[in-house]
Amino acid sequence: MADDDGTSLTIKERTMRFLEKAAEASIKCITPTLVTNMELHCRDAVNAAEKMNDMVYGI
């Protein structure tokens, strides 16, 4: 993959550009409620991991 001026991009640079495009496309969907829900989900996952509890995926 190359830049607009023909310069070859590193894997890291290609990944960053992909993530930037994904963020720009998704920013309209990110609401305060979604952020809060994800924060609580991550908190619960970290707490379960610290206690070595079983974790459920896909819910």
PDBQT receptor file of N, H, CA, C and O in Angstrom, charges set to zero:
ATOM      1  N   MET A   1       0.860  -1.177   0.000  1.00  0.00    +0.000 N 
ATOM      2  CA  MET A   1       0.000   0.000   0.000  1.00  0.00    +0.000 C 
ATOM      3  C   MET A   1       0.899   1.230   0.000  1.00  0.00    +0.000 C 
ATOM      4  O   MET A   1       1.946   1.259   0.646  1.00  0.00    +0.000 OA
ATOM      5  N   ALA A   2       0.464   2.236  -0.737  1.00  0.00    +0.000 N 
ATOM      6  H   ALA A   2      -0.386   2.213  -1.262  1.00  0.00    +0.000 HD
ATOM      7  CA  ALA A   2       1.271   3.445  -0.864  1.00  0.00    +0.000 C 
ATOM      8  C   ALA A   2       0.451   4.674  -0.494  1.00  0.00    +0.000 C 
ATOM      9  O   ALA A   2      -0.779   4.672  -0.537  1.00  0.00    +0.000 OA
ATOM     10  N   ASP A   3       1.179   5.720  -0.131  1.00  0.00    +0.000 N 
ATOM     11  H   ASP A   3       2.179   5.722  -0.096  1.00  0.00    +0.000 HD
ATOM     12  CA  ASP A   3       0.587   7.011   0.200  1.00  0.00    +0.000 C 
ATOM     13  C   ASP A   3       0.158   7.711  -1.094  1.00  0.00    +0.000 C 
ATOM     14  O   ASP A   3       0.391   7.192  -2.185  1.00  0.00    +0.000 OA
ATOM     15  N   ASP A   4      -0.464   8.881  -0.977  1.00  0.00    +0.000 N 
ATOM     16  H   ASP A   4      -0.654   9.303  -0.090  1.00  0.00    +0.000 HD
ATOM     17  CA  ASP A   4      -0.898   9.639  -2.150  1.00  0.00    +0.000 C 
ATOM     18  C   ASP A   4       0.267  10.016  -3.058  1.00  0.00    +0.000 C 
ATOM     19  O   ASP A   4       0.106  10.115  -4.275  1.00  0.00    +0.000 OA
ATOM     20  N   ASP A   5       1.440  10.226  -2.465  1.00  0.00    +0.000 N 
ATOM     21  H   ASP A   5       1.571  10.146  -1.476  1.00  0.00    +0.000 HD
ATOM     22  CA  ASP A   5       2.610  10.603  -3.266  1.00  0.00    +0.000 C 
ATOM     23  C   ASP A   5       3.462   9.397  -3.674  1.00  0.00    +0.000 C 
ATOM     24  O   ASP A   5       4.555   9.572  -4.213  1.00  0.00    +0.000 OA
ATOM     25  N   GLY A   6       2.977   8.183  -3.424  1.00  0.00    +0.000 N 
ATOM     26  H   GLY A   6       2.089   8.042  -2.986  1.00  0.00    +0.000 HD
ATOM     27  CA  GLY A   6       3.679   6.977  -3.851  1.00  0.00    +0.000 C 
ATOM     28  C   GLY A   6       4.618   6.380  -2.831  1.00  0.00    +0.000 C 
ATOM     29  O   GLY A   6       5.240   5.353  -3.103  1.00  0.00    +0.000 OA
ATOM     30  N   THR A   7       4.743   6.987  -1.667  1.00  0.00    +0.000 N 
ATOM     31  H   THR A   7       4.237   7.821  -1.446  1.00  0.00    +0.000 HD
ATOM     32  CA  THR A   7       5.612   6.475  -0.614  1.00  0.00    +0.000 C 
ATOM     33  C   THR A   7       4.983   5.232   0.009  1.00  0.00    +0.000 C 
ATOM     34  O   THR A   7       3.800   5.230   0.350  1.00  0.00    +0.000 OA
ATOM     35  N   SER A   8       5.782   4.179   0.154  1.00  0.00    +0.000 N 
ATOM     36  H   SER A   8       6.742   4.181  -0.123  1.00  0.00    +0.000 HD
ATOM     37  CA  SER A   8       5.277   2.951   0.775  1.00  0.00    +0.000 C 
ATOM     38  C   SER A   8       4.990   3.191   2.248  1.00  0.00    +0.000 C 
ATOM     39  O   SER A   8       5.734   3.895   2.931  1.00  0.00    +0.000 OA
ATOM     40  N   LEU A   9       3.900   2.595   2.732  1.00  0.00    +0.000 N 
ATOM     41  H   LEU A   9       3.296   2.023   2.177  1.00  0.00    +0.000 HD
ATOM     42  CA  LEU A   9       3.508   2.745   4.130  1.00  0.00    +0.000 C 
ATOM     43  C   LEU A   9       3.912   1.505   4.913  1.00  0.00    +0.000 C 
ATOM     44  O   LEU A   9       3.877   0.389   4.396  1.00  0.00    +0.000 OA
ATOM     45  N   THR A  10       4.292   1.716   6.156  1.00  0.00    +0.000 N 
ATOM     46  H   THR A  10       4.320   2.623   6.576  1.00  0.00    +0.000 HD
ATOM     47  CA  THR A  10       4.595   0.592   7.032  1.00  0.00    +0.000 C 
ATOM     48  C   THR A  10       3.290  -0.042   7.494  1.00  0.00    +0.000 C 
ATOM     49  O   THR A  10       2.218   0.548   7.357  1.00  0.00    +0.000 OA
ATOM     50  N   ILE A  11       3.392  -1.233   8.033  1.00  0.00    +0.000 N 
ATOM     51  H   ILE A  11       4.263  -1.712   8.143  1.00  0.00    +0.000 HD
ATOM     52  CA  ILE A  11       2.202  -1.907   8.547  1.00  0.00    +0.000 C 
ATOM     53  C   ILE A  11       1.574  -1.070   9.655  1.00  0.00    +0.000 C 
ATOM     54  O   ILE A  11       0.351  -0.952   9.737  1.00  0.00    +0.000 OA
ATOM     55  N   LYS A  12       2.416  -0.492  10.503  1.00  0.00    +0.000 N 
ATOM     56  H   LYS A  12       3.409  -0.588  10.437  1.00  0.00    +0.000 HD
ATOM     57  CA  LYS A  12       1.905   0.335  11.603  1.00  0.00    +0.000 C 
ATOM     58  C   LYS A  12       1.138   1.546  11.066  1.00  0.00    +0.000 C 
ATOM     59  O   LYS A  12       0.069   1.885  11.572  1.00  0.00    +0.000 OA
ATOM     60  N   GLU A  13       1.692   2.194  10.035  1.00  0.00    +0.000 N 
ATOM     61  H   GLU A  13       2.561   1.919   9.623  1.00  0.00    +0.000 HD
ATOM     62  CA  GLU A  13       1.032   3.364   9.458  1.00  0.00    +0.000 C 
ATOM     63  C   GLU A  13      -0.281   2.971   8.781  1.00  0.00    +0.000 C 
ATOM     64  O   GLU A  13      -1.273   3.691   8.903  1.00  0.00    +0.000 OA
ATOM     65  N   ARG A  14      -0.303   1.851   8.077  1.00  0.00    +0.000 N 
ATOM     66  H   ARG A  14       0.503   1.267   7.978  1.00  0.00    +0.000 HD
ATOM     67  CA  ARG A  14      -1.551   1.396   7.457  1.00  0.00    +0.000 C 
ATOM     68  C   ARG A  14      -2.605   1.099   8.515  1.00  0.00    +0.000 C 
ATOM     69  O   ARG A  14      -3.778   1.433   8.350  1.00  0.00    +0.000 OA
ATOM     70  N   THR A  15      -2.171   0.465   9.607  1.00  0.00    +0.000 N 
ATOM     71  H   THR A  15      -1.218   0.193   9.742  1.00  0.00    +0.000 HD
ATOM     72  CA  THR A  15      -3.098   0.146  10.693  1.00  0.00    +0.000 C 
ATOM     73  C   THR A  15      -3.669   1.421  11.301  1.00  0.00    +0.000 C 
ATOM     74  O   THR A  15      -4.871   1.507  11.552  1.00  0.00    +0.000 OA
ATOM     75  N   MET A  16      -2.813   2.406  11.538  1.00  0.00    +0.000 N 
ATOM     76  H   MET A  16      -1.837   2.336  11.334  1.00  0.00    +0.000 HD
ATOM     77  CA  MET A  16      -3.279   3.671  12.120  1.00  0.00    +0.000 C 
ATOM     78  C   MET A  16      -4.277   4.365  11.200  1.00  0.00    +0.000 C 
ATOM     79  O   MET A  16      -5.282   4.897  11.669  1.00  0.00    +0.000 OA
ATOM     80  N   ARG A  17      -4.013   4.366   9.908  1.00  0.00    +0.000 N 
ATOM     81  H   ARG A  17      -3.196   3.934   9.527  1.00  0.00    +0.000 HD
ATOM     82  CA  ARG A  17      -4.946   5.007   8.972  1.00  0.00    +0.000 C 
ATOM     83  C   ARG A  17      -6.287   4.277   8.947  1.00  0.00    +0.000 C 
ATOM     84  O   ARG A  17      -7.344   4.904   8.881  1.00  0.00    +0.000 OA
ATOM     85  N   PHE A  18      -6.232   2.950   8.999  1.00  0.00    +0.000 N 
ATOM     86  H   PHE A  18      -5.373   2.440   9.053  1.00  0.00    +0.000 HD
ATOM     87  CA  PHE A  18      -7.465   2.165   9.041  1.00  0.00    +0.000 C 
ATOM     88  C   PHE A  18      -8.269   2.501  10.294  1.00  0.00    +0.000 C 
ATOM     89  O   PHE A  18      -9.480   2.705  10.218  1.00  0.00    +0.000 OA
ATOM     90  N   LEU A  19      -7.592   2.561  11.456  1.00  0.00    +0.000 N 
ATOM     91  H   LEU A  19      -6.608   2.395  11.517  1.00  0.00    +0.000 HD
ATOM     92  CA  LEU A  19      -8.277   2.869  12.709  1.00  0.00    +0.000 C 
ATOM     93  C   LEU A  19      -8.841   4.287  12.709  1.00  0.00    +0.000 C 
ATOM     94  O   LEU A  19      -9.926   4.520  13.241  1.00  0.00    +0.000 OA
ATOM     95  N   GLU A  20      -8.115   5.234  12.118  1.00  0.00    +0.000 N 
ATOM     96  H   GLU A  20      -7.233   5.045  11.686  1.00  0.00    +0.000 HD
ATOM     97  CA  GLU A  20      -8.613   6.606  12.031  1.00  0.00    +0.000 C 
ATOM     98  C   GLU A  20      -9.881   6.676  11.181  1.00  0.00    +0.000 C 
ATOM     99  O   GLU A  20     -10.835   7.368  11.538  1.00  0.00    +0.000 OA
ATOM    100  N   LYS A  21      -9.889   5.959  10.053  1.00  0.00    +0.000 N 
ATOM    101  H   LYS A  21      -9.114   5.397   9.763  1.00  0.00    +0.000 HD
ATOM    102  CA  LYS A  21     -11.085   5.940   9.202  1.00  0.00    +0.000 C 
ATOM    103  C   LYS A  21     -12.257   5.291   9.929  1.00  0.00    +0.000 C 
ATOM    104  O   LYS A  21     -13.390   5.763   9.832  1.00  0.00    +0.000 OA
ATOM    105  N   ALA A  22     -11.987   4.214  10.656  1.00  0.00    +0.000 N 
ATOM    106  H   ALA A  22     -11.067   3.830  10.735  1.00  0.00    +0.000 HD
ATOM    107  CA  ALA A  22     -13.047   3.537  11.411  1.00  0.00    +0.000 C 
ATOM    108  C   ALA A  22     -13.605   4.458  12.492  1.00  0.00    +0.000 C 
ATOM    109  O   ALA A  22     -14.817   4.498  12.705  1.00  0.00    +0.000 OA
ATOM    110  N   ALA A  23     -12.733   5.196  13.173  1.00  0.00    +0.000 N 
ATOM    111  H   ALA A  23     -11.748   5.163  12.999  1.00  0.00    +0.000 HD
ATOM    112  CA  ALA A  23     -13.184   6.118  14.218  1.00  0.00    +0.000 C 
ATOM    113  C   ALA A  23     -14.035   7.237  13.624  1.00  0.00    +0.000 C 
ATOM    114  O   ALA A  23     -15.064   7.604  14.190  1.00  0.00    +0.000 OA
ATOM    115  N   GLU A  24     -13.609   7.778  12.487  1.00  0.00    +0.000 N 
ATOM    116  H   GLU A  24     -12.773   7.480  12.027  1.00  0.00    +0.000 HD
ATOM    117  CA  GLU A  24     -14.376   8.845  11.843  1.00  0.00    +0.000 C 
ATOM    118  C   GLU A  24     -15.760   8.355  11.429  1.00  0.00    +0.000 C 
ATOM    119  O   GLU A  24     -16.742   9.088  11.552  1.00  0.00    +0.000 OA
ATOM    120  N   ALA A  25     -15.841   7.127  10.943  1.00  0.00    +0.000 N 
ATOM    121  H   ALA A  25     -15.044   6.532  10.843  1.00  0.00    +0.000 HD
ATOM    122  CA  ALA A  25     -17.128   6.579  10.506  1.00  0.00    +0.000 C 
ATOM    123  C   ALA A  25     -18.040   6.270  11.689  1.00  0.00    +0.000 C 
ATOM    124  O   ALA A  25     -19.263   6.336  11.562  1.00  0.00    +0.000 OA
ATOM    125  N   SER A  26     -17.458   5.935  12.836  1.00  0.00    +0.000 N 
ATOM    126  H   SER A  26     -16.465   5.881  12.940  1.00  0.00    +0.000 HD
ATOM    127  CA  SER A  26     -18.242   5.496  13.995  1.00  0.00    +0.000 C 
ATOM    128  C   SER A  26     -18.570   6.607  14.979  1.00  0.00    +0.000 C 
ATOM    129  O   SER A  26     -19.404   6.408  15.863  1.00  0.00    +0.000 OA
ATOM    130  N   ILE A  27     -17.948   7.758  14.858  1.00  0.00    +0.000 N 
ATOM    131  H   ILE A  27     -17.271   7.920  14.140  1.00  0.00    +0.000 HD
ATOM    132  CA  ILE A  27     -18.072   8.802  15.876  1.00  0.00    +0.000 C 
ATOM    133  C   ILE A  27     -19.527   9.239  16.069  1.00  0.00    +0.000 C 
ATOM    134  O   ILE A  27     -19.900   9.660  17.164  1.00  0.00    +0.000 OA
ATOM    135  N   LYS A  28     -20.350   9.144  15.025  1.00  0.00    +0.000 N 
ATOM    136  H   LYS A  28     -20.047   8.802  14.136  1.00  0.00    +0.000 HD
ATOM    137  CA  LYS A  28     -21.760   9.547  15.140  1.00  0.00    +0.000 C 
ATOM    138  C   LYS A  28     -22.539   8.615  16.063  1.00  0.00    +0.000 C 
ATOM    139  O   LYS A  28     -23.552   9.008  16.640  1.00  0.00    +0.000 OA
ATOM    140  N   CYS A  29     -22.061   7.381  16.199  1.00  0.00    +0.000 N 
ATOM    141  H   CYS A  29     -21.237   7.061  15.730  1.00  0.00    +0.000 HD
ATOM    142  CA  CYS A  29     -22.782   6.370  16.986  1.00  0.00    +0.000 C 
ATOM    143  C   CYS A  29     -22.354   6.341  18.450  1.00  0.00    +0.000 C 
ATOM    144  O   CYS A  29     -23.007   5.698  19.271  1.00  0.00    +0.000 OA
ATOM    145  N   ILE A  30     -21.273   7.023  18.781  1.00  0.00    +0.000 N 
ATOM    146  H   ILE A  30     -20.742   7.545  18.114  1.00  0.00    +0.000 HD
ATOM    147  CA  ILE A  30     -20.746   6.975  20.143  1.00  0.00    +0.000 C 
ATOM    148  C   ILE A  30     -21.482   8.012  20.992  1.00  0.00    +0.000 C 
ATOM    149  O   ILE A  30     -21.302   9.218  20.821  1.00  0.00    +0.000 OA
ATOM    150  N   THR A  31     -22.311   7.515  21.907  1.00  0.00    +0.000 N 
ATOM    151  H   THR A  31     -22.457   6.535  22.045  1.00  0.00    +0.000 HD
ATOM    152  CA  THR A  31     -23.113   8.386  22.763  1.00  0.00    +0.000 C 
ATOM    153  C   THR A  31     -22.599   8.288  24.201  1.00  0.00    +0.000 C 
ATOM    154  O   THR A  31     -21.895   7.336  24.538  1.00  0.00    +0.000 OA
ATOM    155  N   PRO A  32     -22.941   9.253  25.046  1.00  0.00    +0.000 N 
ATOM    156  CA  PRO A  32     -22.545   9.159  26.451  1.00  0.00    +0.000 C 
ATOM    157  C   PRO A  32     -23.045   7.874  27.117  1.00  0.00    +0.000 C 
ATOM    158  O   PRO A  32     -22.350   7.296  27.953  1.00  0.00    +0.000 OA
ATOM    159  N   THR A  33     -24.241   7.432  26.749  1.00  0.00    +0.000 N 
ATOM    160  H   THR A  33     -24.805   7.901  26.070  1.00  0.00    +0.000 HD
ATOM    161  CA  THR A  33     -24.782   6.196  27.322  1.00  0.00    +0.000 C 
ATOM    162  C   THR A  33     -23.940   4.996  26.917  1.00  0.00    +0.000 C 
ATOM    163  O   THR A  33     -23.649   4.132  27.744  1.00  0.00    +0.000 OA
ATOM    164  N   LEU A  34     -23.551   4.938  25.654  1.00  0.00    +0.000 N 
ATOM    165  H   LEU A  34     -23.787   5.639  24.982  1.00  0.00    +0.000 HD
ATOM    166  CA  LEU A  34     -22.709   3.840  25.176  1.00  0.00    +0.000 C 
ATOM    167  C   LEU A  34     -21.366   3.832  25.898  1.00  0.00    +0.000 C 
ATOM    168  O   LEU A  34     -20.878   2.775  26.297  1.00  0.00    +0.000 OA
ATOM    169  N   VAL A  35     -20.775   5.000  26.063  1.00  0.00    +0.000 N 
ATOM    170  H   VAL A  35     -21.171   5.859  25.739  1.00  0.00    +0.000 HD
ATOM    171  CA  VAL A  35     -19.487   5.096  26.755  1.00  0.00    +0.000 C 
ATOM    172  C   VAL A  35     -19.620   4.621  28.199  1.00  0.00    +0.000 C 
ATOM    173  O   VAL A  35     -18.764   3.885  28.690  1.00  0.00    +0.000 OA
ATOM    174  N   THR A  36     -20.674   5.031  28.873  1.00  0.00    +0.000 N 
ATOM    175  H   THR A  36     -21.369   5.629  28.475  1.00  0.00    +0.000 HD
ATOM    176  CA  THR A  36     -20.898   4.609  30.259  1.00  0.00    +0.000 C 
ATOM    177  C   THR A  36     -21.096   3.106  30.347  1.00  0.00    +0.000 C 
ATOM    178  O   THR A  36     -20.527   2.457  31.225  1.00  0.00    +0.000 OA
ATOM    179  N   ASN A  37     -21.899   2.543  29.447  1.00  0.00    +0.000 N 
ATOM    180  H   ASN A  37     -22.362   3.070  28.734  1.00  0.00    +0.000 HD
ATOM    181  CA  ASN A  37     -22.122   1.095  29.456  1.00  0.00    +0.000 C 
ATOM    182  C   ASN A  37     -20.826   0.323  29.226  1.00  0.00    +0.000 C 
ATOM    183  O   ASN A  37     -20.580  -0.688  29.884  1.00  0.00    +0.000 OA
ATOM    184  N   MET A  38     -20.004   0.790  28.304  1.00  0.00    +0.000 N 
ATOM    185  H   MET A  38     -20.204   1.612  27.769  1.00  0.00    +0.000 HD
ATOM    186  CA  MET A  38     -18.734   0.109  28.033  1.00  0.00    +0.000 C 
ATOM    187  C   MET A  38     -17.775   0.249  29.216  1.00  0.00    +0.000 C 
ATOM    188  O   MET A  38     -17.033  -0.679  29.535  1.00  0.00    +0.000 OA
ATOM    189  N   GLU A  39     -17.796   1.408  29.859  1.00  0.00    +0.000 N 
ATOM    190  H   GLU A  39     -18.399   2.163  29.601  1.00  0.00    +0.000 HD
ATOM    191  CA  GLU A  39     -16.954   1.615  31.036  1.00  0.00    +0.000 C 
ATOM    192  C   GLU A  39     -17.325   0.624  32.140  1.00  0.00    +0.000 C 
ATOM    193  O   GLU A  39     -16.448   0.016  32.753  1.00  0.00    +0.000 OA
ATOM    194  N   LEU A  40     -18.610   0.467  32.389  1.00  0.00    +0.000 N 
ATOM    195  H   LEU A  40     -19.323   0.961  31.892  1.00  0.00    +0.000 HD
ATOM    196  CA  LEU A  40     -19.064  -0.469  33.421  1.00  0.00    +0.000 C 
ATOM    197  C   LEU A  40     -18.752  -1.913  33.036  1.00  0.00    +0.000 C 
ATOM    198  O   LEU A  40     -18.365  -2.713  33.886  1.00  0.00    +0.000 OA
ATOM    199  N   HIS A  41     -18.917  -2.242  31.774  1.00  0.00    +0.000 N 
ATOM    200  H   HIS A  41     -19.232  -1.592  31.082  1.00  0.00    +0.000 HD
ATOM    201  CA  HIS A  41     -18.602  -3.587  31.290  1.00  0.00    +0.000 C 
ATOM    202  C   HIS A  41     -17.115  -3.895  31.500  1.00  0.00    +0.000 C 
ATOM    203  O   HIS A  41     -16.759  -4.973  31.975  1.00  0.00    +0.000 OA
ATOM    204  N   CYS A  42     -16.259  -2.947  31.145  1.00  0.00    +0.000 N 
ATOM    205  H   CYS A  42     -16.548  -2.071  30.759  1.00  0.00    +0.000 HD
ATOM    206  CA  CYS A  42     -14.813  -3.144  31.316  1.00  0.00    +0.000 C 
ATOM    207  C   CYS A  42     -14.447  -3.257  32.790  1.00  0.00    +0.000 C 
ATOM    208  O   CYS A  42     -13.611  -4.080  33.163  1.00  0.00    +0.000 OA
ATOM    209  N   ARG A  43     -15.067  -2.439  33.623  1.00  0.00    +0.000 N 
ATOM    210  H   ARG A  43     -15.746  -1.771  33.320  1.00  0.00    +0.000 HD
ATOM    211  CA  ARG A  43     -14.818  -2.517  35.059  1.00  0.00    +0.000 C 
ATOM    212  C   ARG A  43     -15.150  -3.901  35.593  1.00  0.00    +0.000 C 
ATOM    213  O   ARG A  43     -14.367  -4.493  36.337  1.00  0.00    +0.000 OA
ATOM    214  N   ASP A  44     -16.321  -4.417  35.207  1.00  0.00    +0.000 N 
ATOM    215  H   ASP A  44     -16.956  -3.936  34.603  1.00  0.00    +0.000 HD
ATOM    216  CA  ASP A  44     -16.736  -5.738  35.672  1.00  0.00    +0.000 C 
ATOM    217  C   ASP A  44     -15.800  -6.833  35.161  1.00  0.00    +0.000 C 
ATOM    218  O   ASP A  44     -15.501  -7.781  35.887  1.00  0.00    +0.000 OA
ATOM    219  N   ALA A  45     -15.341  -6.707  33.926  1.00  0.00    +0.000 N 
ATOM    220  H   ALA A  45     -15.584  -5.937  33.336  1.00  0.00    +0.000 HD
ATOM    221  CA  ALA A  45     -14.427  -7.706  33.364  1.00  0.00    +0.000 C 
ATOM    222  C   ALA A  45     -13.088  -7.701  34.092  1.00  0.00    +0.000 C 
ATOM    223  O   ALA A  45     -12.531  -8.762  34.370  1.00  0.00    +0.000 OA
ATOM    224  N   VAL A  46     -12.571  -6.521  34.401  1.00  0.00    +0.000 N 
ATOM    225  H   VAL A  46     -13.024  -5.659  34.175  1.00  0.00    +0.000 HD
ATOM    226  CA  VAL A  46     -11.303  -6.428  35.130  1.00  0.00    +0.000 C 
ATOM    227  C   VAL A  46     -11.455  -7.006  36.529  1.00  0.00    +0.000 C 
ATOM    228  O   VAL A  46     -10.585  -7.742  36.995  1.00  0.00    +0.000 OA
ATOM    229  N   ASN A  47     -12.550  -6.681  37.199  1.00  0.00    +0.000 N 
ATOM    230  H   ASN A  47     -13.257  -6.083  36.821  1.00  0.00    +0.000 HD
ATOM    231  CA  ASN A  47     -12.780  -7.217  38.544  1.00  0.00    +0.000 C 
ATOM    232  C   ASN A  47     -12.900  -8.734  38.520  1.00  0.00    +0.000 C 
ATOM    233  O   ASN A  47     -12.362  -9.407  39.399  1.00  0.00    +0.000 OA
ATOM    234  N   ALA A  48     -13.598  -9.284  37.527  1.00  0.00    +0.000 N 
ATOM    235  H   ALA A  48     -14.035  -8.738  36.813  1.00  0.00    +0.000 HD
ATOM    236  CA  ALA A  48     -13.735 -10.741  37.410  1.00  0.00    +0.000 C 
ATOM    237  C   ALA A  48     -12.383 -11.388  37.139  1.00  0.00    +0.000 C 
ATOM    238  O   ALA A  48     -12.087 -12.456  37.675  1.00  0.00    +0.000 OA
ATOM    239  N   ALA A  49     -11.567 -10.754  36.316  1.00  0.00    +0.000 N 
ATOM    240  H   ALA A  49     -11.807  -9.886  35.880  1.00  0.00    +0.000 HD
ATOM    241  CA  ALA A  49     -10.246 -11.303  36.006  1.00  0.00    +0.000 C 
ATOM    242  C   ALA A  49      -9.353 -11.304  37.242  1.00  0.00    +0.000 C 
ATOM    243  O   ALA A  49      -8.619 -12.262  37.481  1.00  0.00    +0.000 OA
ATOM    244  N   GLU A  50      -9.416 -10.238  38.022  1.00  0.00    +0.000 N 
ATOM    245  H   GLU A  50     -10.012  -9.459  37.827  1.00  0.00    +0.000 HD
ATOM    246  CA  GLU A  50      -8.601 -10.173  39.239  1.00  0.00    +0.000 C 
ATOM    247  C   GLU A  50      -8.977 -11.263  40.230  1.00  0.00    +0.000 C 
ATOM    248  O   GLU A  50      -8.123 -11.786  40.946  1.00  0.00    +0.000 OA
ATOM    249  N   LYS A  51     -10.266 -11.602  40.268  1.00  0.00    +0.000 N 
ATOM    250  H   LYS A  51     -10.960 -11.177  39.687  1.00  0.00    +0.000 HD
ATOM    251  CA  LYS A  51     -10.743 -12.637  41.191  1.00  0.00    +0.000 C 
ATOM    252  C   LYS A  51     -10.647 -14.036  40.585  1.00  0.00    +0.000 C 
ATOM    253  O   LYS A  51     -11.002 -15.022  41.230  1.00  0.00    +0.000 OA
ATOM    254  N   MET A  52     -10.160 -14.119  39.325  1.00  0.00    +0.000 N 
ATOM    255  H   MET A  52      -9.872 -13.318  38.801  1.00  0.00    +0.000 HD
ATOM    256  CA  MET A  52     -10.052 -15.390  38.592  1.00  0.00    +0.000 C 
ATOM    257  C   MET A  52     -11.418 -16.038  38.391  1.00  0.00    +0.000 C 
ATOM    258  O   MET A  52     -11.518 -17.264  38.340  1.00  0.00    +0.000 OA
ATOM    259  N   ASN A  53     -12.461 -15.236  38.278  1.00  0.00    +0.000 N 
ATOM    260  H   ASN A  53     -12.380 -14.240  38.319  1.00  0.00    +0.000 HD
ATOM    261  CA  ASN A  53     -13.811 -15.738  38.017  1.00  0.00    +0.000 C 
ATOM    262  C   ASN A  53     -13.954 -16.106  36.540  1.00  0.00    +0.000 C 
ATOM    263  O   ASN A  53     -13.232 -15.590  35.687  1.00  0.00    +0.000 OA
ATOM    264  N   ASP A  54     -14.896 -17.004  36.255  1.00  0.00    +0.000 N 
ATOM    265  H   ASP A  54     -15.482 -17.423  36.949  1.00  0.00    +0.000 HD
ATOM    266  CA  ASP A  54     -15.212 -17.313  34.869  1.00  0.00    +0.000 C 
ATOM    267  C   ASP A  54     -15.833 -16.082  34.225  1.00  0.00    +0.000 C 
ATOM    268  O   ASP A  54     -16.571 -15.336  34.868  1.00  0.00    +0.000 OA
ATOM    269  N   MET A  55     -15.525 -15.876  32.945  1.00  0.00    +0.000 N 
ATOM    270  H   MET A  55     -14.925 -16.482  32.423  1.00  0.00    +0.000 HD
ATOM    271  CA  MET A  55     -16.082 -14.746  32.215  1.00  0.00    +0.000 C 
ATOM    272  C   MET A  55     -16.986 -15.262  31.112  1.00  0.00    +0.000 C 
ATOM    273  O   MET A  55     -16.741 -16.322  30.537  1.00  0.00    +0.000 OA
ATOM    274  N   VAL A  56     -18.031 -14.506  30.822  1.00  0.00    +0.000 N 
ATOM    275  H   VAL A  56     -18.231 -13.645  31.289  1.00  0.00    +0.000 HD
ATOM    276  CA  VAL A  56     -18.975 -14.872  29.777  1.00  0.00    +0.000 C 
ATOM    277  C   VAL A  56     -18.747 -13.941  28.593  1.00  0.00    +0.000 C 
ATOM    278  O   VAL A  56     -18.684 -12.723  28.755  1.00  0.00    +0.000 OA
ATOM    279  N   TYR A  57     -18.624 -14.517  27.409  1.00  0.00    +0.000 N 
ATOM    280  H   TYR A  57     -18.675 -15.507  27.277  1.00  0.00    +0.000 HD
ATOM    281  CA  TYR A  57     -18.428 -13.730  26.196  1.00  0.00    +0.000 C 
ATOM    282  C   TYR A  57     -19.666 -13.817  25.327  1.00  0.00    +0.000 C 
ATOM    283  O   TYR A  57     -20.374 -14.823  25.339  1.00  0.00    +0.000 OA
ATOM    284  N   GLY A  58     -19.925 -12.758  24.572  1.00  0.00    +0.000 N 
ATOM    285  H   GLY A  58     -19.349 -11.941  24.562  1.00  0.00    +0.000 HD
ATOM    286  CA  GLY A  58     -20.991 -12.784  23.589  1.00  0.00    +0.000 C 
ATOM    287  C   GLY A  58     -22.366 -12.411  24.090  1.00  0.00    +0.000 C 
ATOM    288  O   GLY A  58     -23.362 -12.694  23.425  1.00  0.00    +0.000 OA
ATOM    289  N   ILE A  59     -22.440 -11.786  25.244  1.00  0.00    +0.000 N 
ATOM    290  H   ILE A  59     -21.631 -11.557  25.784  1.00  0.00    +0.000 HD
ATOM    291  CA  ILE A  59     -23.751 -11.385  25.761  1.00  0.00    +0.000 C 
ATOM    292  C   ILE A  59     -23.930  -9.906  25.537  1.00  0.00    +0.000 C 
ATOM    293  O   ILE A  59     -24.967  -9.349  25.897  1.00  0.00    +0.000 OA
TER     294      ILE A  59
